[in-house]
Amino acid sequence: MGKQLAYYSGTIEAHKDGCYVGGQKIDCPKEGQSLFERPFLQSGVYEPGSSALDVLPQNPALDVRNDFLFITIFLVVAAGLLSAAIFRVKIFGMTLAEYLKPIWYFVLVSVAVVFWQYLVGINLEGASLELRISQWVWEAMVLVSAYKLSRSRVFGYANAFFLGVLYTIFIHGLKVSIRYFFYAKTIWYALDRFLYGGLLVMAIAFILGSVFVYLRKRKGVVIPNFH
């Protein structure tokens, strides 16, 4: 018997001669494809509990696809950021524009790197130098952003934390959205990857950002960046 894959409109059965839904032969879902080659909101996924996780425990009950839930979360986050920008909501004493205006080009590079990884990098071997460099690039963007913002007197430890939240959303929120919408991943898998990736971002933005803030206060260096 072939391995069964969960499918919302049926069940994908993987056999030696290909994949089937009932008696209809279809193309088997593939992982190593460029973003342009993937169908949007493909519903065929591996059976619950089969996702490879790094942070969360295996949970077959939650390791499923739920388009309504994921899209709702996606829209709420997007609407929240848009509202904060439009109404100039201050988060730890700074508006979203004050966070992003000095570092917008670093954010843009990070987002471009993510798209490169799923347009080109996904066809490369997992340990290839190009993929490692792409990882280093967005890590460097987070680090430089934390350093640049930390030079302002209005930027403190709480701001360094929120900078990490923003970069986690921009980088890993984008990654898990691509994974869910185009690579048939589950809610539980997306949450695991978001948390795992966010840990690295927070280590750079919050921990190193806090170090930069501490050194600035210790030396009394004040170089405003927002005016």
C-alpha positions as CSV (number, residue, x, y, z in Angstrom):
1,M,0.0,0.0,0.0
2,G,1.1,3.5,-0.7
3,K,1.6,6.2,1.9
4,Q,-1.5,8.3,2.3
5,L,-1.4,12.1,2.3
6,A,-4.2,14.3,3.8
7,Y,-6.1,16.3,1.2
8,Y,-9.1,18.6,1.8
9,S,-10.9,17.6,-1.3
10,G,-9.9,14.0,-1.1
11,T,-6.9,11.9,-0.3
12,I,-3.6,11.8,-2.2
13,E,-2.2,8.3,-2.3
14,A,1.5,8.0,-3.2
15,H,2.4,4.7,-5.0
16,K,5.5,3.6,-6.9
17,D,4.0,4.6,-10.2
18,G,2.8,8.0,-9.1
19,C,0.2,9.8,-7.0
20,Y,-3.6,9.2,-7.1
21,V,-6.8,10.8,-5.9
22,G,-9.2,7.9,-6.0
23,G,-8.6,6.4,-9.5
24,Q,-7.2,9.7,-10.9
25,K,-3.5,10.0,-11.4
26,I,-2.1,13.4,-10.5
27,D,1.3,15.0,-10.1
28,C,2.9,14.3,-6.7
29,P,3.5,17.4,-4.5
30,K,7.1,18.4,-4.7
31,E,9.3,20.3,-2.3
32,G,12.2,21.5,-4.3
33,Q,10.4,23.8,-6.7
34,S,10.7,27.5,-7.3
35,L,7.9,29.7,-6.0
36,F,6.7,30.4,-9.5
37,E,6.2,26.7,-10.1
38,R,4.0,26.1,-7.1
39,P,0.2,26.3,-7.1
40,F,-1.4,28.8,-4.7
41,L,-3.1,27.3,-1.7
42,Q,-2.3,23.7,-2.7
43,S,-4.3,21.6,-0.2
44,G,-2.3,18.3,-0.4
45,V,-0.2,17.8,2.7
46,Y,1.5,15.0,4.5
47,E,-0.5,13.1,7.0
48,P,-1.0,14.8,10.4
49,G,2.0,14.4,12.7
50,S,4.6,14.0,9.9
51,S,5.9,17.6,9.9
52,A,9.6,17.9,10.8
53,L,9.6,20.3,13.9
54,D,12.4,22.1,15.8
55,V,10.6,23.8,18.7
56,L,7.1,22.5,19.1
57,P,6.2,18.8,20.0
58,Q,4.5,16.6,17.5
59,N,0.8,17.1,17.6
60,P,-1.2,15.3,14.9
61,A,-4.4,17.0,16.0
62,L,-2.9,20.5,15.2
63,D,-0.6,19.4,12.4
64,V,-3.3,20.1,9.7
65,R,-4.1,22.8,7.2
66,N,-6.8,25.4,8.1
67,D,-7.0,28.0,5.4
68,F,-9.5,30.2,7.2
69,L,-7.4,30.3,10.4
70,F,-4.2,31.0,8.7
71,I,-5.6,33.7,6.4
72,T,-7.4,35.3,9.4
73,I,-4.1,35.5,11.3
74,F,-2.3,36.8,8.2
75,L,-4.9,39.6,7.7
76,V,-5.0,40.5,11.4
77,V,-1.2,41.0,11.5
78,A,-1.2,42.9,8.2
79,A,-4.1,45.1,9.3
80,G,-2.5,45.7,12.7
81,L,0.8,46.9,11.1
82,L,-1.1,49.1,8.6
83,S,-3.3,50.6,11.3
84,A,-0.3,51.3,13.5
85,A,1.4,53.1,10.6
86,I,-1.7,55.1,9.6
87,F,-2.7,56.2,13.1
88,R,0.9,56.7,14.2
89,V,0.5,54.5,17.2
90,K,3.5,54.7,19.5
91,I,4.9,51.4,20.6
92,F,7.4,51.8,23.4
93,G,7.5,55.5,22.6
94,M,8.2,55.2,18.9
95,T,5.8,55.1,15.9
96,L,6.2,52.4,13.2
97,A,7.6,55.1,10.9
98,E,10.3,56.0,13.4
99,Y,11.3,52.3,13.6
100,L,11.4,51.7,9.9
101,K,12.3,55.0,8.2
102,P,16.0,54.9,9.2
103,I,16.3,51.2,8.2
104,W,13.8,50.7,5.4
105,Y,16.6,49.6,2.9
106,F,17.8,47.0,5.3
107,V,14.3,45.6,5.6
108,L,13.9,45.7,1.8
109,V,17.1,43.7,1.4
110,S,15.9,41.1,4.0
111,V,12.6,40.7,2.2
112,A,14.4,40.4,-1.2
113,V,16.6,37.7,0.3
114,V,13.6,35.7,1.4
115,F,12.1,35.8,-2.1
116,W,15.5,34.8,-3.6
117,Q,15.6,31.8,-1.3
118,Y,12.2,30.6,-2.6
119,L,12.7,31.6,-6.3
120,V,16.3,30.4,-6.7
121,G,17.8,29.0,-3.5
122,I,15.2,26.3,-3.0
123,N,16.6,24.5,-6.1
124,L,20.1,24.4,-4.5
125,E,21.4,21.9,-2.0
126,G,20.6,22.5,1.6
127,A,24.2,23.2,2.6
128,S,25.2,25.2,-0.4
129,L,27.3,28.3,0.0
130,E,24.7,30.5,-1.7
131,L,22.1,29.6,0.8
132,R,24.4,30.2,3.7
133,I,25.3,33.6,2.3
134,S,21.6,34.5,1.9
135,Q,21.2,33.6,5.6
136,W,24.1,35.7,6.6
137,V,22.8,38.6,4.6
138,W,19.5,38.9,6.4
139,E,21.2,38.3,9.7
140,A,23.6,41.2,8.9
141,M,20.6,43.4,8.0
142,V,19.0,42.8,11.4
143,L,22.3,43.5,13.2
144,V,23.0,46.7,11.3
145,S,19.4,47.8,11.9
146,A,19.8,47.3,15.6
147,Y,23.0,49.2,15.7
148,K,21.7,52.1,13.6
149,L,18.6,52.5,15.7
150,S,20.4,52.1,19.0
151,R,22.4,55.3,18.3
152,S,19.3,57.4,18.9
153,R,18.5,58.6,22.5
154,V,14.8,57.5,22.1
155,F,15.7,53.9,21.4
156,G,15.9,51.7,24.5
157,Y,15.8,48.0,25.5
158,A,12.0,47.7,24.9
159,N,12.5,49.2,21.4
160,A,15.2,46.6,20.7
161,F,12.7,43.9,21.6
162,F,10.0,45.3,19.3
163,L,12.6,45.6,16.5
164,G,13.1,41.9,16.8
165,V,9.3,41.4,16.6
166,L,9.1,43.5,13.4
167,Y,12.0,41.6,11.7
168,T,10.5,38.3,12.8
169,I,7.2,39.2,11.1
170,F,9.0,40.6,8.0
171,I,11.4,37.7,7.5
172,H,9.8,34.6,9.1
173,G,6.2,35.7,8.8
174,L,6.9,36.0,5.0
175,K,8.7,32.6,5.0
176,V,5.9,30.7,6.7
177,S,3.3,32.5,4.6
178,I,5.1,31.3,1.4
179,R,5.4,27.8,2.9
180,Y,1.7,27.7,3.8
181,F,0.3,29.3,0.7
182,F,2.6,27.6,-1.9
183,Y,4.2,24.6,-0.3
184,A,1.2,22.9,1.4
185,K,2.5,23.1,4.9
186,T,0.4,22.9,8.0
187,I,-0.5,25.5,10.7
188,W,1.6,23.7,13.3
189,Y,4.6,23.5,11.0
190,A,4.3,27.2,10.1
191,L,4.1,28.1,13.8
192,D,7.1,26.0,14.6
193,R,9.2,27.6,11.8
194,F,8.0,31.1,12.9
195,L,9.1,30.5,16.5
196,Y,12.4,28.8,15.5
197,G,13.3,31.6,13.1
198,G,12.2,34.2,15.5
199,L,14.6,33.0,18.2
200,L,17.6,33.8,16.0
201,V,16.1,37.2,15.0
202,M,15.5,38.1,18.7
203,A,19.0,37.0,19.6
204,I,20.4,39.5,17.2
205,A,17.9,42.3,17.4
206,F,17.1,42.2,21.2
207,I,20.2,40.8,22.8
208,L,22.8,42.6,20.6
209,G,20.5,45.6,20.3
210,S,20.4,45.8,24.1
211,V,24.2,45.6,24.2
212,F,24.4,48.6,21.8
213,V,21.9,50.6,23.9
214,Y,23.9,49.8,27.0
215,L,27.2,50.9,25.4
216,R,25.5,54.1,24.1
217,K,24.2,55.0,27.6
218,R,27.5,54.1,29.2
219,K,29.5,56.3,26.8
220,G,26.9,59.0,26.6
221,V,26.8,58.9,22.8
222,V,23.6,60.5,21.4
223,I,23.2,60.6,17.6
224,P,19.6,61.2,16.7
225,N,18.5,59.4,13.5
226,F,14.8,60.3,13.2
227,H,15.0,64.0,12.3
